[in-house]
């Protein structure tokens, strides 16, 4: 007869835990966080260092700006107001918004239908057009600068921003490619169901595809808006002789060259020019990140 085995009640079986003081755990938490994210923190410092340098220089005195002293001895926040006194910044901002806003709008009117046709409509030569768009993306803009300048000069549009805005009515190669990649991520069942219900291609694009493609359209619009806002080569080529048509990007370069010793005002003007771009990105951050993430899933 075997002896009965004694089992310990489950309620008494407890895993041994180290006796850790709560205060010491709280003290260790920041150190553990820094150790776990050391690489990301280092990259953040590297990316933020130029912005901090620009900000510190913007609030320096004219005598200290440009010297070896990195920390301001006195804080001059009135430098931002002096920028508006010395330059017609509101006019330059208006030109930049006209350039970036109109170019983005014209790009959407032309690139969205083209991208939809390449993604959803089967026609002869579609592959050739796709390779042509990729080739246009690889073509440097300086190659076509001379013939385009001659054409716009004969039309009498040099000295204005229209030579930079109107070409977007014919589509933008990068925007068409990006939108086409996003349209490919939309299941074909939706567009096929719309065609079965009697919708044409235009109505299918307007009613079905565009509401589902808002993140991709937002990402593409932000890309072109930023590129137009920061464009320097185009305004240098077409608006250099007309100060009334200068955007912020070109005006900042002229401000720096004409006032090469006022680095504090130059940095203050640079920060002012960054404000609209940062606000646009913050307002559309969620759609932008989602559009960039989903674009390119299918080839």
C-alpha positions as CSV (number, residue, x, y, z in Angstrom):
1,X,0.0,0.0,0.0
2,X,1.6,3.2,-1.1
3,X,1.8,6.2,1.1
4,X,-0.4,9.1,0.2
5,X,1.3,12.0,-1.5
6,X,0.9,15.4,0.2
7,X,0.1,18.2,-2.2
8,X,0.6,21.8,-1.2
9,X,-2.5,24.0,-1.7
10,X,-2.2,26.1,-4.8
11,X,-3.1,29.2,-2.9
12,X,0.1,28.9,-0.9
13,X,2.3,28.4,-3.9
14,X,3.6,31.8,-4.8
15,X,6.5,32.8,-7.0
16,X,9.3,34.4,-5.2
17,X,9.7,38.0,-6.2
18,X,12.6,40.2,-5.4
19,X,12.0,42.8,-2.8
20,X,12.4,45.9,-4.9
21,X,11.8,49.3,-3.4
22,X,9.3,51.4,-5.4
23,X,11.4,54.6,-5.1
24,X,14.5,52.9,-6.4
25,X,12.4,51.4,-9.3
26,X,11.2,54.9,-10.2
27,X,14.8,56.2,-10.1
28,X,16.0,53.4,-12.4
29,X,13.2,54.0,-15.0
30,X,14.7,57.0,-16.8
31,X,18.1,55.3,-16.9
32,X,16.5,52.2,-18.4
33,X,14.6,54.3,-20.9
34,X,17.8,56.1,-22.0
35,X,19.6,52.8,-22.3
36,X,16.9,51.2,-24.4
37,X,16.5,54.2,-26.7
38,X,20.2,55.4,-26.8
39,X,20.4,55.2,-30.6
40,X,17.1,57.1,-31.2
41,X,18.1,59.7,-28.7
42,X,21.5,60.2,-30.4
43,X,19.8,60.6,-33.8
44,X,17.3,63.1,-32.4
45,X,20.1,65.2,-31.0
46,X,21.9,65.1,-34.3
47,X,18.8,66.2,-36.2
48,X,17.8,68.9,-33.6
49,X,21.3,70.4,-33.3
50,X,21.1,72.6,-36.4
51,X,17.6,73.9,-35.4
52,X,18.9,74.7,-31.9
53,X,21.9,76.5,-33.5
54,X,19.6,78.6,-35.7
55,X,17.4,79.5,-32.8
56,X,20.2,80.5,-30.6
57,X,21.8,82.6,-33.3
58,X,18.4,84.3,-34.1
59,X,18.2,85.7,-30.6
60,X,21.8,87.0,-30.4
61,X,23.0,90.5,-30.7
62,X,24.5,91.6,-34.0
63,X,28.0,91.8,-32.4
64,X,27.8,88.2,-31.0
65,X,26.2,86.5,-34.0
66,X,28.8,84.8,-36.1
67,X,31.4,84.6,-33.3
68,X,32.6,81.5,-31.5
69,X,30.3,82.0,-28.6
70,X,27.4,79.5,-29.1
71,X,25.2,80.7,-26.1
72,X,23.7,84.1,-26.3
73,X,25.0,86.6,-23.7
74,X,21.8,88.6,-24.1
75,X,18.5,87.5,-25.6
76,X,17.1,89.7,-28.4
77,X,13.6,88.4,-29.2
78,X,12.9,91.6,-31.1
79,X,15.0,90.3,-34.0
80,X,11.9,88.6,-35.3
81,X,10.1,91.9,-35.4
82,X,13.1,93.6,-37.1
83,X,12.9,91.1,-40.0
84,X,9.4,92.4,-40.9
85,X,10.7,95.9,-40.7
86,X,13.6,95.3,-43.0
87,X,11.9,93.0,-45.5
88,X,8.3,92.8,-46.9
89,X,7.9,89.3,-45.5
90,X,4.2,89.3,-45.9
91,X,4.5,89.9,-49.7
92,X,7.1,87.1,-50.0
93,X,4.8,84.8,-48.0
94,X,2.0,85.6,-50.3
95,X,4.1,84.7,-53.3
96,X,5.2,81.4,-51.7
97,X,1.6,80.5,-50.9
98,X,0.5,81.3,-54.5
99,X,3.3,79.2,-55.9
100,X,3.0,76.2,-53.6
101,X,-0.8,76.3,-53.4
102,X,-1.5,76.7,-57.1
103,X,1.1,74.2,-58.1
104,X,-0.4,71.6,-55.7
105,X,-3.9,72.3,-57.0
106,X,-2.9,72.0,-60.6
107,X,-1.0,68.8,-59.9
108,X,-4.0,67.2,-58.3
109,X,-6.2,68.1,-61.3
110,X,-3.9,66.5,-63.7
111,X,-2.0,63.8,-61.9
112,X,-4.9,62.1,-60.1
113,X,-6.7,61.1,-63.4
114,X,-3.4,60.0,-65.0
115,X,-2.5,57.9,-62.0
116,X,-6.0,56.3,-61.9
117,X,-5.7,55.5,-65.6
118,X,-2.4,53.8,-65.2
119,X,-3.5,51.8,-62.1
120,X,-7.0,50.8,-63.1
121,X,-7.6,51.1,-66.9
122,X,-6.0,48.5,-69.2
123,X,-5.0,50.1,-72.5
124,X,-2.3,49.5,-75.1
125,X,0.8,51.4,-74.3
126,X,0.2,51.8,-70.5
127,X,3.5,50.1,-69.7
128,X,5.3,52.5,-72.1
129,X,3.7,55.5,-70.4
130,X,4.8,54.2,-67.0
131,X,8.4,53.8,-68.1
132,X,8.2,57.3,-69.6
133,X,7.1,58.7,-66.3
134,X,9.9,56.9,-64.5
135,X,12.3,58.4,-67.1
136,X,11.0,61.9,-66.5
137,X,11.6,61.4,-62.8
138,X,15.3,60.6,-63.5
139,X,15.7,63.6,-65.8
140,X,17.5,66.5,-64.1
141,X,15.5,69.8,-64.4
142,X,18.7,71.6,-65.6
143,X,18.6,69.6,-68.8
144,X,15.4,71.3,-70.0
145,X,16.0,74.7,-68.4
146,X,17.2,76.5,-71.6
147,X,14.5,75.5,-74.0
148,X,11.8,76.0,-71.4
149,X,13.2,79.5,-70.5
150,X,13.2,80.4,-74.2
151,X,9.6,79.2,-74.5
152,X,8.3,81.1,-71.5
153,X,10.3,84.2,-72.5
154,X,8.6,84.2,-76.0
155,X,5.2,84.0,-74.2
156,X,6.2,87.0,-72.0
157,X,5.8,85.2,-68.7
158,X,9.3,85.5,-67.4
159,X,9.6,87.6,-64.3
160,X,6.6,85.9,-62.7
161,X,5.8,82.6,-61.0
162,X,3.6,81.3,-63.8
163,X,6.4,79.4,-65.6
164,X,6.7,77.4,-62.4
165,X,3.0,76.9,-61.8
166,X,1.5,76.2,-65.2
167,X,3.6,73.1,-66.0
168,X,1.8,71.3,-63.2
169,X,-1.4,71.3,-65.3
170,X,0.4,68.7,-67.5
171,X,1.1,66.5,-64.5
172,X,4.0,65.9,-62.2
173,X,6.0,62.6,-62.8
174,X,6.7,61.9,-59.2
175,X,3.2,62.7,-58.1
176,X,1.7,60.4,-60.8
177,X,4.0,57.6,-59.8
178,X,3.2,58.0,-56.1
179,X,-0.5,58.2,-56.6
180,X,-0.5,55.2,-59.0
181,X,1.3,53.1,-56.4
182,X,-1.3,54.1,-53.8
183,X,-4.3,53.3,-56.2
184,X,-2.9,49.8,-56.6
185,X,-3.4,49.2,-52.9
186,X,-7.2,49.7,-53.3
187,X,-8.9,46.4,-53.9
188,X,-10.2,46.0,-57.4
189,X,-13.5,44.6,-56.1
190,X,-14.6,48.2,-55.3
191,X,-14.1,49.6,-58.7
192,X,-15.6,46.5,-60.4
193,X,-18.7,46.7,-58.2
194,X,-19.0,50.4,-59.2
195,X,-18.8,49.5,-62.9
196,X,-21.4,46.7,-62.5
197,X,-23.8,49.3,-60.9
198,X,-23.4,51.4,-64.0
199,X,-20.7,54.0,-63.0
200,X,-18.4,55.3,-65.6
201,X,-14.7,55.8,-65.0
202,X,-15.0,59.4,-64.0
203,X,-17.8,58.6,-61.5
204,X,-15.9,55.6,-60.2
205,X,-12.9,57.8,-59.6
206,X,-14.9,60.5,-57.9
207,X,-17.2,58.4,-55.8
208,X,-15.2,55.3,-55.0
209,X,-11.5,55.8,-55.4
210,X,-10.9,59.3,-54.2
211,X,-12.6,58.9,-50.7
212,X,-10.4,55.8,-50.2
213,X,-7.3,57.5,-51.5
214,X,-7.3,60.5,-49.2
215,X,-4.1,59.5,-47.3
216,X,-2.2,59.0,-50.6
217,X,-3.5,62.3,-52.0
218,X,-2.5,64.1,-48.8
219,X,1.0,62.6,-48.8
220,X,1.5,63.6,-52.5
221,X,0.1,67.1,-51.9
222,X,2.5,67.7,-49.0
223,X,5.5,66.4,-51.0
224,X,4.8,68.9,-53.8
225,X,3.8,71.7,-51.4
226,X,7.1,71.4,-49.6
227,X,9.1,71.1,-52.8
228,X,7.5,74.3,-54.2
229,X,7.9,76.2,-50.9
230,X,11.6,75.3,-50.7
231,X,12.3,75.7,-54.4
232,X,15.2,78.0,-55.1
233,X,16.4,77.2,-58.6
234,X,13.1,77.9,-60.3
235,X,12.5,81.4,-58.7
236,X,16.2,82.2,-59.4
237,X,15.7,81.4,-63.1
238,X,12.3,83.1,-63.7
239,X,11.8,85.8,-61.0
240,X,15.3,87.1,-60.2
241,X,14.7,90.4,-62.1
242,X,11.3,91.1,-60.5
243,X,11.4,91.5,-56.7
244,X,7.6,91.7,-56.5
245,X,7.4,88.0,-57.5
246,X,10.1,86.7,-55.1
247,X,9.0,83.8,-52.9
248,X,10.4,83.4,-49.4
249,X,13.1,80.9,-50.5
250,X,14.7,83.3,-52.9
251,X,14.1,86.4,-50.7
252,X,16.1,84.8,-47.9
253,X,19.1,84.3,-50.1
254,X,19.0,87.9,-51.2
255,X,18.6,89.0,-47.6
256,X,21.6,87.1,-46.6
257,X,23.8,88.4,-49.4
258,X,22.8,92.0,-48.9
259,X,23.2,91.8,-45.1
260,X,25.9,89.3,-44.8
261,X,26.9,90.6,-41.3
262,X,23.4,90.3,-39.8
263,X,23.4,86.6,-39.2
264,X,21.0,87.0,-36.3
265,X,18.3,88.5,-38.6
266,X,19.1,85.9,-41.3
267,X,18.5,83.1,-38.8
268,X,15.3,84.8,-37.5
269,X,14.0,85.1,-41.0
270,X,14.8,81.4,-41.6
271,X,12.8,80.4,-38.6
272,X,9.8,82.6,-39.7
273,X,9.9,80.9,-43.1
274,X,9.8,77.5,-41.4
275,X,6.6,78.2,-39.5
276,X,4.0,77.6,-42.3
277,X,5.7,74.4,-43.4
278,X,5.7,73.0,-39.8
279,X,2.1,73.9,-39.3
280,X,1.0,72.2,-42.6
281,X,2.9,69.1,-41.6
282,X,1.4,69.0,-38.1
283,X,-2.1,69.4,-39.4
284,X,-1.8,66.7,-42.0
285,X,0.7,64.4,-40.1
286,X,-1.7,61.5,-39.6
287,X,-2.8,61.4,-43.3
288,X,0.8,62.0,-44.5
289,X,2.3,59.1,-42.5
290,X,-0.5,56.7,-43.4
291,X,-0.2,57.6,-47.1
292,X,3.6,57.1,-47.1
293,X,3.2,53.8,-45.2
294,X,0.6,52.4,-47.6
295,X,2.1,53.7,-50.9
296,X,4.2,51.2,-52.7
297,X,2.7,48.0,-51.2
298,X,2.0,46.7,-54.7
299,X,4.1,47.2,-57.8
